[in-house]
Amino acid sequence: MTEASASTPSAPTSTPTPLGTGGSAPADRRQYILTLACEDRPGIVYAVASFLIQHGCNILQSEQFDDHDGTDPGIFFMRVKFTALDPVETLDRLRNGFLSVADSFQMQWRLVDASTRCRTLVLVSKFGHCLNDLLFRHRIGALGIDIPAVVSNHREFEDLVQSHGIPFIHIPVTRDTKPEAEKQLLEIVDREKIDLVVLARYMQVLSPELCQALSGKAINIHHSFLPSFKGARPYQQAHARGVKIIGATAHYVTSDLDEGPIIEQDVQRVTHATSAEQMAAAGRDVECQVLSRAVTWHAENKVMINGTKTVVFS
Ligand SMILES: Nc1nc2c(c(=O)[nH]1)N[C@@H](CN(C=O)c1ccc(C(=O)N[C@@H](CCC(=O)O)C(=O)O)cc1)CN2
């Protein structure tokens, strides 16, 4: 969206340049993403747009959502992707400049450089299809993330991970060693400056303390269409129930097992003749697709937590 200049010309003096062909934006123009949430009231969009204009910024994408479900005033969510036309407008300068706007609306907000890659730690146990899918998408550059390491409580995928040139860290977990195992996990998160932890079929229940430490930055892929069939064996439960549709759910991890805010879901038809094993086989592809979409959207700052739910911008 380019602001029409105040002085609109009276008569065309020469052949007008078709829209969008007037030369490309300088490639080095940094792009930023602002996400915010606050109590809804008039003037929020005006205040954000005025801030961006004052700092010589150009909005590339803008989306908002007013959640009036049960609260009045509601909660206002917004995501703006913009470019700074003046290189003097650095991330720190924009963040400092936005403080007064944020304070005036008591916003929860994040302002990030759109080119920053999400440092992602992947956890896996004995089922490797989601890990393999993430590693391949990462290798071909289809995921805007970096994977500094993969952690597992088993060694099944050590060779696979190392074949991608990524460190594999084995942390066995038993009932007695779980606190130490989780301490090691948090040390890796801190040491590697991890932005996101992905549970790619990691079959250990994280403690409330670890969930708190990873609040809003740990995504799990659950192999059912939640809220149906929580727990470790959803395909067996689904088969026993005689469902005609199976699915997968990517959600943020909370201490309430399989109850975290849902980011993405998808389904696949099955029949009376589909065995539990065949359901698991059909479900693998759905799990991979759902998880990679959820990770991509999180990495692009398109997901905002709204209580027990999420807002996912396009
Ligand atoms: N605090 C949370 N931890 C985990 C969650 C979560 O939502 N909150 N999701 C799970 C993944 N998961 C289902 O998607 C799941 C994994 C494991 C179990 C379970 O009962 N595990 C047993 C051990 C099972 C085994 O060793 O095979 C256990 O931990 O006692 C249930 C659901 C990941 N963690």
The ligand as a Gaussian input file, in Angstrom:
#p B3LYP/6-31G(d) Opt

LIG

0 1
 N        3.092000     -31.563000      28.981000
 C        2.895000     -32.145000      27.773000
 N        3.785000     -33.006000      27.306000
 C        3.589000     -33.565000      26.095000
 C        2.422000     -33.282000      25.344000
 C        1.513000     -32.327000      25.869000
 O        0.494000     -32.009000      25.241000
 N        1.785000     -31.778000      27.071000
 N        2.189000     -33.953000      24.161000
 C        2.941000     -35.179000      24.053000
 C        2.743000     -35.976000      22.839000
 N        1.702000     -36.970000      23.059000
 C        0.649000     -36.926000      22.273000
 O        0.620000     -36.179000      21.305000
 C        1.854000     -37.938000      24.098000
 C        3.057000     -38.481000      24.327000
 C        3.208000     -39.423000      25.371000
 C        2.169000     -39.783000      26.154000
 C        2.359000     -40.757000      27.256000
 O        1.452000     -41.147000      27.895000
 N        3.668000     -41.101000      27.478000
 C        4.016000     -42.031000      28.537000
 C        5.204000     -42.836000      28.048000
 C        4.859000     -43.458000      26.740000
 C        6.068000     -44.106000      26.099000
 O        7.145000     -44.108000      26.667000
 O        5.859000     -44.553000      24.965000
 C        4.546000     -41.232000      29.704000
 O        5.165000     -40.188000      29.451000
 O        4.364000     -41.737000      30.810000
 C        0.952000     -39.189000      25.904000
 C        0.784000     -38.272000      24.868000
 C        4.393000     -34.959000      24.299000
 N        4.514000     -34.439000      25.628000

